[in-house]
Amino acid sequence: MTDAWDKSSQLAGEGRLPSLEAYLLACQEPFQREAPALLDALFERLDDALYDLADKAGSDRLYSRYFDAMRLFRKQSRNIKAIFLRQLQRTRELTASGLIQTDSTSFDSYSLENFALVEDEELEKSIAVSNLVSKAENRYQRELHELGRSLGYLLGRRELPPAFNPLGPLAICDAFSAALQPLQDIDLPIKLVVYKLFDKQVMDHLGGIYDECLRLAVAHGLTPAAAAPGQTGSSSPRGPSPTPREVFALRPPTATQAAAQATPSTDGRVPFDRLRSLLNAWRDPQPVVGDARPDDSVLIPTSDLMEILSQLQEASWRSRPGPFAAQELRARLDGALQVDPLEHDKTSRSLGEIDEDTLELVSLLFDSIIQAADLPDPIKVLVGRLQIPLVKVALLDKTLFDNPDHPARRLLNRIADATVGWAEDEERTPHSLYGRIEQIVERIIGQFDRDLAIFSDLDAVLAAHLAPEAARARATEEQVCSVAAERDRIAAARLRAQAVIDQRLQSARWVPPIIESMLNEGWREVLYRAYLSGGEHSRKWLKAVNIVDRLLWSVQPKADPQDRRDLLRGIPELLRTLRAGLAAIDFEQRAVARWFRELQALHLSALRGPIAPQAPAETRAPAGTPDHRASDTAASDPLRRLVPGCWVELVRDDARRVRVKLAWVSVDGQRLQFVDRQGFEGPELARDNLGTLIEYGLASIVRSEDDPPLMDRAVATLTNSLSH
């Protein structure tokens, strides 16, 4: 252990807490020890992923791009690791010196009029990193909470939230982003693959490091009981609420994670008072010390808050920015609350408890909405702009949280349902789906004040626009499924015909080569057509199978006199049936004649009864019997959600993403036919192949057929998150 930590241990033994610098220096050791190995695993998997992408590339240009990226990452891997570790160390050093890096950005310096849309690619990367951070913060919620309390004591605060924790997921992801910064020539789709692997190979393995940091804290007295006497922090009539940034640092888990929590998930019907109760319990209030509100601070009525939000909404509509981040929205609102522009004095204003809670809950609700996998990233940008209107809706009508049929919820659910299959390369003209939704968002931002009827009206407009397209998509999808089912029926017939022949050949004591050729090259087609026309219970099929058995029996040497008599009587009928069946499929007559000449010799030999040389039948792998053992092993949990109606996102050969719906599953469950959102035929994939794509981050399930609507899931996720 470091000298700094040894010194802090001595201080703890004397009843004094170690310094923040010493504790962070001690925690640096497990990061420095474990991170290189985790990054090595990342680069190894990245090598495989890029090789697979190159192997599937549809052009020489894409092939070269993937291999160039592979070589660049091999060359720069050591440098990336070094920058990553240095950046983490720098973040810890800034925190130890009292400069929390994430506090350095002031949103007050921005102007709404100058706030422009972020470039699409940069925004997509930002959303991907945000989702990655959110997932880790939810996964390590307990560890980060305890670490935040320990660091908070050393900083003289109640708690340091994950967003500002120098050991937290945000700091780690920022360090990795900084390490990738020199690789400017790498295309965004490849970087997104890198971030996905960073999530699996690094972020998913932080538990041991965090546990070690917690053990260090406990061993050296960084517990709640060790807090300095009189340390109270700021307080309020309800206890010491977190700062605005701390409030919005909490991120609820995804719908899948929430469903896995011990607390049963809700059905999207949670009364506002219940959510307030959970929110206040999460805040963990401490004893009140005096009156937290300054003497010159006054509570503003809800009507004034609505007016302020309307001003922000109008400015947002004029400047057409991207969505406000929760921190920025709160910072702007706090700035507007500081001084009433209509008053000449400097009286500061604050929100009432119910309004404060409403603002916070809607912000957390939007975190869940924006994190939803079924919303494509460009659609998230549009939906994210509705945060201010939804705050106003919640201030006016608290049933937003417990009424699934609320007009605002219906509209957002319809947008999510309509766009789950939207592809990023689709057109964005005013008459396209994207353009229609953009117009709806613009109308809400530009026109919504207090009349909730606008949401019902726009929901009806969108429903009317979608109905004809949905009907066409259903009809097209039915045709695709019909064709897929017919292909499956044909494939099943061929597999069944081959399986019958393989099984008989394997069980026979002796099979002359001419008989194997006759069955595999000729009679298999007879079996196939019989199965196709009537199935395996039809008379035609049963007769064709019987011929296979009789043919194989007829060439076996007959030692028993009765067997010889039966063979002699049965040969003419057997030959007539064979000849008729092969003629019906228009098989080549010269080949049939040659087979029958050799078959005659085999029958004469069988009638004579000598024991023919017999070798044990070869163990053949039946061509018509697929081995399902591999699929059972390869099928991971996500594949169990694959039912018709499920939406999947695939990474194409050019690294762009496309969303397709599972429309049809073969009888054996191994072949999956997908369609696009307009019902047109998409890829047909084997279940095992899709499992491999998911494993390598080249596919993901974005919504299952039985998933609740978007807003119901968001409310359930929010409730479960606050409950834990």
Disulfide bonds with the S-S distance in Angstrom:
none
